[in-house]
């Protein structure tokens, strides 16, 4: 299975990006924080797939729930 997120010092200064793109994960989080939809994000960044977004959000949720007391 390919990783959803990758880091490379030569791509966007090493910021975490969606694998195979130059789109920082932070951009998705900024869209969500601003109340934008996933579809709006995908329209702005067509190199990211809906599957990548869903997999990232599911992994983030699992990690959050694992750290709950």
Phi and psi restraints in degrees (range 20) as a CNS / XPLOR table:
assign (resid 1 and name C) (resid 2 and name N)
       (resid 2 and name CA) (resid 2 and name C) 1.0 -78.0 20.0 2
assign (resid 2 and name N) (resid 2 and name CA)
       (resid 2 and name C) (resid 3 and name N) 1.0 142.8 20.0 2
assign (resid 2 and name C) (resid 3 and name N)
       (resid 3 and name CA) (resid 3 and name C) 1.0 -66.8 20.0 2
assign (resid 3 and name N) (resid 3 and name CA)
       (resid 3 and name C) (resid 4 and name N) 1.0 145.1 20.0 2
assign (resid 3 and name C) (resid 4 and name N)
       (resid 4 and name CA) (resid 4 and name C) 1.0 -77.7 20.0 2
assign (resid 4 and name N) (resid 4 and name CA)
       (resid 4 and name C) (resid 5 and name N) 1.0 -35.9 20.0 2
assign (resid 4 and name C) (resid 5 and name N)
       (resid 5 and name CA) (resid 5 and name C) 1.0 -119.4 20.0 2
assign (resid 5 and name N) (resid 5 and name CA)
       (resid 5 and name C) (resid 6 and name N) 1.0 140.6 20.0 2
assign (resid 5 and name C) (resid 6 and name N)
       (resid 6 and name CA) (resid 6 and name C) 1.0 -135.8 20.0 2
assign (resid 6 and name N) (resid 6 and name CA)
       (resid 6 and name C) (resid 7 and name N) 1.0 159.5 20.0 2
assign (resid 6 and name C) (resid 7 and name N)
       (resid 7 and name CA) (resid 7 and name C) 1.0 -133.2 20.0 2
assign (resid 7 and name N) (resid 7 and name CA)
       (resid 7 and name C) (resid 8 and name N) 1.0 136.6 20.0 2
assign (resid 7 and name C) (resid 8 and name N)
       (resid 8 and name CA) (resid 8 and name C) 1.0 -149.7 20.0 2
assign (resid 8 and name N) (resid 8 and name CA)
       (resid 8 and name C) (resid 9 and name N) 1.0 125.3 20.0 2
assign (resid 8 and name C) (resid 9 and name N)
       (resid 9 and name CA) (resid 9 and name C) 1.0 -55.9 20.0 2
assign (resid 9 and name N) (resid 9 and name CA)
       (resid 9 and name C) (resid 10 and name N) 1.0 -23.9 20.0 2
assign (resid 9 and name C) (resid 10 and name N)
       (resid 10 and name CA) (resid 10 and name C) 1.0 -86.7 20.0 2
assign (resid 10 and name N) (resid 10 and name CA)
       (resid 10 and name C) (resid 11 and name N) 1.0 -3.8 20.0 2
assign (resid 10 and name C) (resid 11 and name N)
       (resid 11 and name CA) (resid 11 and name C) 1.0 -120.1 20.0 2
assign (resid 11 and name N) (resid 11 and name CA)
       (resid 11 and name C) (resid 12 and name N) 1.0 116.4 20.0 2
assign (resid 11 and name C) (resid 12 and name N)
       (resid 12 and name CA) (resid 12 and name C) 1.0 49.8 20.0 2
assign (resid 12 and name N) (resid 12 and name CA)
       (resid 12 and name C) (resid 13 and name N) 1.0 41.6 20.0 2
assign (resid 12 and name C) (resid 13 and name N)
       (resid 13 and name CA) (resid 13 and name C) 1.0 61.6 20.0 2
assign (resid 13 and name N) (resid 13 and name CA)
       (resid 13 and name C) (resid 14 and name N) 1.0 22.3 20.0 2
assign (resid 13 and name C) (resid 14 and name N)
       (resid 14 and name CA) (resid 14 and name C) 1.0 87.2 20.0 2
assign (resid 14 and name N) (resid 14 and name CA)
       (resid 14 and name C) (resid 15 and name N) 1.0 4.9 20.0 2
assign (resid 14 and name C) (resid 15 and name N)
       (resid 15 and name CA) (resid 15 and name C) 1.0 -65.4 20.0 2
assign (resid 15 and name N) (resid 15 and name CA)
       (resid 15 and name C) (resid 16 and name N) 1.0 148.1 20.0 2
assign (resid 15 and name C) (resid 16 and name N)
       (resid 16 and name CA) (resid 16 and name C) 1.0 -64.2 20.0 2
assign (resid 16 and name N) (resid 16 and name CA)
       (resid 16 and name C) (resid 17 and name N) 1.0 128.9 20.0 2
assign (resid 16 and name C) (resid 17 and name N)
       (resid 17 and name CA) (resid 17 and name C) 1.0 -127.5 20.0 2
assign (resid 17 and name N) (resid 17 and name CA)
       (resid 17 and name C) (resid 18 and name N) 1.0 162.4 20.0 2
assign (resid 17 and name C) (resid 18 and name N)
       (resid 18 and name CA) (resid 18 and name C) 1.0 -66.8 20.0 2
assign (resid 18 and name N) (resid 18 and name CA)
       (resid 18 and name C) (resid 19 and name N) 1.0 128.5 20.0 2
assign (resid 18 and name C) (resid 19 and name N)
       (resid 19 and name CA) (resid 19 and name C) 1.0 -53.2 20.0 2
assign (resid 19 and name N) (resid 19 and name CA)
       (resid 19 and name C) (resid 20 and name N) 1.0 133.9 20.0 2
assign (resid 19 and name C) (resid 20 and name N)
       (resid 20 and name CA) (resid 20 and name C) 1.0 84.5 20.0 2
assign (resid 20 and name N) (resid 20 and name CA)
       (resid 20 and name C) (resid 21 and name N) 1.0 4.1 20.0 2
assign (resid 20 and name C) (resid 21 and name N)
       (resid 21 and name CA) (resid 21 and name C) 1.0 -132.0 20.0 2
assign (resid 21 and name N) (resid 21 and name CA)
       (resid 21 and name C) (resid 22 and name N) 1.0 178.6 20.0 2
assign (resid 21 and name C) (resid 22 and name N)
       (resid 22 and name CA) (resid 22 and name C) 1.0 -113.4 20.0 2
assign (resid 22 and name N) (resid 22 and name CA)
       (resid 22 and name C) (resid 23 and name N) 1.0 21.7 20.0 2
assign (resid 22 and name C) (resid 23 and name N)
       (resid 23 and name CA) (resid 23 and name C) 1.0 -94.0 20.0 2
assign (resid 23 and name N) (resid 23 and name CA)
       (resid 23 and name C) (resid 24 and name N) 1.0 114.2 20.0 2
assign (resid 23 and name C) (resid 24 and name N)
       (resid 24 and name CA) (resid 24 and name C) 1.0 -66.2 20.0 2
assign (resid 24 and name N) (resid 24 and name CA)
       (resid 24 and name C) (resid 25 and name N) 1.0 142.9 20.0 2
assign (resid 24 and name C) (resid 25 and name N)
       (resid 25 and name CA) (resid 25 and name C) 1.0 -57.4 20.0 2
assign (resid 25 and name N) (resid 25 and name CA)
       (resid 25 and name C) (resid 26 and name N) 1.0 -36.8 20.0 2
assign (resid 25 and name C) (resid 26 and name N)
       (resid 26 and name CA) (resid 26 and name C) 1.0 -56.9 20.0 2
assign (resid 26 and name N) (resid 26 and name CA)
       (resid 26 and name C) (resid 27 and name N) 1.0 -31.4 20.0 2
assign (resid 26 and name C) (resid 27 and name N)
       (resid 27 and name CA) (resid 27 and name C) 1.0 -63.4 20.0 2
assign (resid 27 and name N) (resid 27 and name CA)
       (resid 27 and name C) (resid 28 and name N) 1.0 -43.3 20.0 2
assign (resid 27 and name C) (resid 28 and name N)
       (resid 28 and name CA) (resid 28 and name C) 1.0 -60.5 20.0 2
assign (resid 28 and name N) (resid 28 and name CA)
       (resid 28 and name C) (resid 29 and name N) 1.0 -46.8 20.0 2
assign (resid 28 and name C) (resid 29 and name N)
       (resid 29 and name CA) (resid 29 and name C) 1.0 -62.0 20.0 2
assign (resid 29 and name N) (resid 29 and name CA)
       (resid 29 and name C) (resid 30 and name N) 1.0 -37.9 20.0 2
assign (resid 29 and name C) (resid 30 and name N)
       (resid 30 and name CA) (resid 30 and name C) 1.0 -63.5 20.0 2
assign (resid 30 and name N) (resid 30 and name CA)
       (resid 30 and name C) (resid 31 and name N) 1.0 -41.8 20.0 2
assign (resid 30 and name C) (resid 31 and name N)
       (resid 31 and name CA) (resid 31 and name C) 1.0 -60.4 20.0 2
assign (resid 31 and name N) (resid 31 and name CA)
       (resid 31 and name C) (resid 32 and name N) 1.0 -47.7 20.0 2
assign (resid 31 and name C) (resid 32 and name N)
       (resid 32 and name CA) (resid 32 and name C) 1.0 -63.1 20.0 2
assign (resid 32 and name N) (resid 32 and name CA)
       (resid 32 and name C) (resid 33 and name N) 1.0 -44.0 20.0 2
assign (resid 32 and name C) (resid 33 and name N)
       (resid 33 and name CA) (resid 33 and name C) 1.0 -60.9 20.0 2
assign (resid 33 and name N) (resid 33 and name CA)
       (resid 33 and name C) (resid 34 and name N) 1.0 -33.7 20.0 2
assign (resid 33 and name C) (resid 34 and name N)
       (resid 34 and name CA) (resid 34 and name C) 1.0 -80.8 20.0 2
assign (resid 34 and name N) (resid 34 and name CA)
       (resid 34 and name C) (resid 35 and name N) 1.0 -1.4 20.0 2
assign (resid 34 and name C) (resid 35 and name N)
       (resid 35 and name CA) (resid 35 and name C) 1.0 86.9 20.0 2
assign (resid 35 and name N) (resid 35 and name CA)
       (resid 35 and name C) (resid 36 and name N) 1.0 11.1 20.0 2
assign (resid 35 and name C) (resid 36 and name N)
       (resid 36 and name CA) (resid 36 and name C) 1.0 -77.9 20.0 2
assign (resid 36 and name N) (resid 36 and name CA)
       (resid 36 and name C) (resid 37 and name N) 1.0 159.4 20.0 2
assign (resid 36 and name C) (resid 37 and name N)
       (resid 37 and name CA) (resid 37 and name C) 1.0 -88.4 20.0 2
assign (resid 37 and name N) (resid 37 and name CA)
       (resid 37 and name C) (resid 38 and name N) 1.0 161.7 20.0 2
assign (resid 37 and name C) (resid 38 and name N)
       (resid 38 and name CA) (resid 38 and name C) 1.0 -61.7 20.0 2
assign (resid 38 and name N) (resid 38 and name CA)
       (resid 38 and name C) (resid 39 and name N) 1.0 -38.9 20.0 2
assign (resid 38 and name C) (resid 39 and name N)
       (resid 39 and name CA) (resid 39 and name C) 1.0 -61.1 20.0 2
assign (resid 39 and name N) (resid 39 and name CA)
       (resid 39 and name C) (resid 40 and name N) 1.0 -38.6 20.0 2
assign (resid 39 and name C) (resid 40 and name N)
       (resid 40 and name CA) (resid 40 and name C) 1.0 -64.0 20.0 2
assign (resid 40 and name N) (resid 40 and name CA)
       (resid 40 and name C) (resid 41 and name N) 1.0 -42.0 20.0 2
assign (resid 40 and name C) (resid 41 and name N)
       (resid 41 and name CA) (resid 41 and name C) 1.0 -60.1 20.0 2
assign (resid 41 and name N) (resid 41 and name CA)
       (resid 41 and name C) (resid 42 and name N) 1.0 -47.7 20.0 2
assign (resid 41 and name C) (resid 42 and name N)
       (resid 42 and name CA) (resid 42 and name C) 1.0 -63.6 20.0 2
assign (resid 42 and name N) (resid 42 and name CA)
       (resid 42 and name C) (resid 43 and name N) 1.0 -34.3 20.0 2
assign (resid 42 and name C) (resid 43 and name N)
       (resid 43 and name CA) (resid 43 and name C) 1.0 -64.5 20.0 2
assign (resid 43 and name N) (resid 43 and name CA)
       (resid 43 and name C) (resid 44 and name N) 1.0 -38.2 20.0 2
assign (resid 43 and name C) (resid 44 and name N)
       (resid 44 and name CA) (resid 44 and name C) 1.0 -77.7 20.0 2
assign (resid 44 and name N) (resid 44 and name CA)
       (resid 44 and name C) (resid 45 and name N) 1.0 -22.4 20.0 2
assign (resid 44 and name C) (resid 45 and name N)
       (resid 45 and name CA) (resid 45 and name C) 1.0 -134.7 20.0 2
assign (resid 45 and name N) (resid 45 and name CA)
       (resid 45 and name C) (resid 46 and name N) 1.0 73.3 20.0 2
assign (resid 45 and name C) (resid 46 and name N)
       (resid 46 and name CA) (resid 46 and name C) 1.0 -65.6 20.0 2
assign (resid 46 and name N) (resid 46 and name CA)
       (resid 46 and name C) (resid 47 and name N) 1.0 -11.1 20.0 2
assign (resid 46 and name C) (resid 47 and name N)
       (resid 47 and name CA) (resid 47 and name C) 1.0 -77.4 20.0 2
assign (resid 47 and name N) (resid 47 and name CA)
       (resid 47 and name C) (resid 48 and name N) 1.0 -13.0 20.0 2
assign (resid 47 and name C) (resid 48 and name N)
       (resid 48 and name CA) (resid 48 and name C) 1.0 -96.3 20.0 2
assign (resid 48 and name N) (resid 48 and name CA)
       (resid 48 and name C) (resid 49 and name N) 1.0 136.5 20.0 2
assign (resid 48 and name C) (resid 49 and name N)
       (resid 49 and name CA) (resid 49 and name C) 1.0 -94.5 20.0 2
assign (resid 49 and name N) (resid 49 and name CA)
       (resid 49 and name C) (resid 50 and name N) 1.0 157.9 20.0 2
assign (resid 49 and name C) (resid 50 and name N)
       (resid 50 and name CA) (resid 50 and name C) 1.0 -61.3 20.0 2
assign (resid 50 and name N) (resid 50 and name CA)
       (resid 50 and name C) (resid 51 and name N) 1.0 -37.5 20.0 2
assign (resid 50 and name C) (resid 51 and name N)
       (resid 51 and name CA) (resid 51 and name C) 1.0 -59.7 20.0 2
assign (resid 51 and name N) (resid 51 and name CA)
       (resid 51 and name C) (resid 52 and name N) 1.0 -42.0 20.0 2
assign (resid 51 and name C) (resid 52 and name N)
       (resid 52 and name CA) (resid 52 and name C) 1.0 -61.3 20.0 2
assign (resid 52 and name N) (resid 52 and name CA)
       (resid 52 and name C) (resid 53 and name N) 1.0 -43.5 20.0 2
assign (resid 52 and name C) (resid 53 and name N)
       (resid 53 and name CA) (resid 53 and name C) 1.0 -62.8 20.0 2
assign (resid 53 and name N) (resid 53 and name CA)
       (resid 53 and name C) (resid 54 and name N) 1.0 -47.5 20.0 2
assign (resid 53 and name C) (resid 54 and name N)
       (resid 54 and name CA) (resid 54 and name C) 1.0 -62.2 20.0 2
assign (resid 54 and name N) (resid 54 and name CA)
       (resid 54 and name C) (resid 55 and name N) 1.0 -45.5 20.0 2
assign (resid 54 and name C) (resid 55 and name N)
       (resid 55 and name CA) (resid 55 and name C) 1.0 -62.3 20.0 2
assign (resid 55 and name N) (resid 55 and name CA)
       (resid 55 and name C) (resid 56 and name N) 1.0 -40.5 20.0 2
assign (resid 55 and name C) (resid 56 and name N)
       (resid 56 and name CA) (resid 56 and name C) 1.0 -62.6 20.0 2
assign (resid 56 and name N) (resid 56 and name CA)
       (resid 56 and name C) (resid 57 and name N) 1.0 -47.9 20.0 2
assign (resid 56 and name C) (resid 57 and name N)
       (resid 57 and name CA) (resid 57 and name C) 1.0 -64.1 20.0 2
assign (resid 57 and name N) (resid 57 and name CA)
       (resid 57 and name C) (resid 58 and name N) 1.0 -38.5 20.0 2
assign (resid 57 and name C) (resid 58 and name N)
       (resid 58 and name CA) (resid 58 and name C) 1.0 -64.4 20.0 2
assign (resid 58 and name N) (resid 58 and name CA)
       (resid 58 and name C) (resid 59 and name N) 1.0 -43.0 20.0 2
assign (resid 58 and name C) (resid 59 and name N)
       (resid 59 and name CA) (resid 59 and name C) 1.0 -65.2 20.0 2
assign (resid 59 and name N) (resid 59 and name CA)
       (resid 59 and name C) (resid 60 and name N) 1.0 -40.4 20.0 2
assign (resid 59 and name C) (resid 60 and name N)
       (resid 60 and name CA) (resid 60 and name C) 1.0 -64.0 20.0 2
assign (resid 60 and name N) (resid 60 and name CA)
       (resid 60 and name C) (resid 61 and name N) 1.0 -41.0 20.0 2
assign (resid 60 and name C) (resid 61 and name N)
       (resid 61 and name CA) (resid 61 and name C) 1.0 -63.4 20.0 2
assign (resid 61 and name N) (resid 61 and name CA)
       (resid 61 and name C) (resid 62 and name N) 1.0 -46.3 20.0 2
assign (resid 61 and name C) (resid 62 and name N)
       (resid 62 and name CA) (resid 62 and name C) 1.0 -59.2 20.0 2
assign (resid 62 and name N) (resid 62 and name CA)
       (resid 62 and name C) (resid 63 and name N) 1.0 -43.1 20.0 2
assign (resid 62 and name C) (resid 63 and name N)
       (resid 63 and name CA) (resid 63 and name C) 1.0 -64.4 20.0 2
assign (resid 63 and name N) (resid 63 and name CA)
       (resid 63 and name C) (resid 64 and name N) 1.0 -41.2 20.0 2
assign (resid 63 and name C) (resid 64 and name N)
       (resid 64 and name CA) (resid 64 and name C) 1.0 -63.3 20.0 2
assign (resid 64 and name N) (resid 64 and name CA)
       (resid 64 and name C) (resid 65 and name N) 1.0 -45.3 20.0 2
assign (resid 64 and name C) (resid 65 and name N)
       (resid 65 and name CA) (resid 65 and name C) 1.0 -67.9 20.0 2
assign (resid 65 and name N) (resid 65 and name CA)
       (resid 65 and name C) (resid 66 and name N) 1.0 -30.1 20.0 2
assign (resid 65 and name C) (resid 66 and name N)
       (resid 66 and name CA) (resid 66 and name C) 1.0 -66.6 20.0 2
assign (resid 66 and name N) (resid 66 and name CA)
       (resid 66 and name C) (resid 67 and name N) 1.0 -28.7 20.0 2
assign (resid 66 and name C) (resid 67 and name N)
       (resid 67 and name CA) (resid 67 and name C) 1.0 -91.3 20.0 2
assign (resid 67 and name N) (resid 67 and name CA)
       (resid 67 and name C) (resid 68 and name N) 1.0 -2.2 20.0 2
assign (resid 67 and name C) (resid 68 and name N)
       (resid 68 and name CA) (resid 68 and name C) 1.0 -75.5 20.0 2
assign (resid 68 and name N) (resid 68 and name CA)
       (resid 68 and name C) (resid 69 and name N) 1.0 139.0 20.0 2
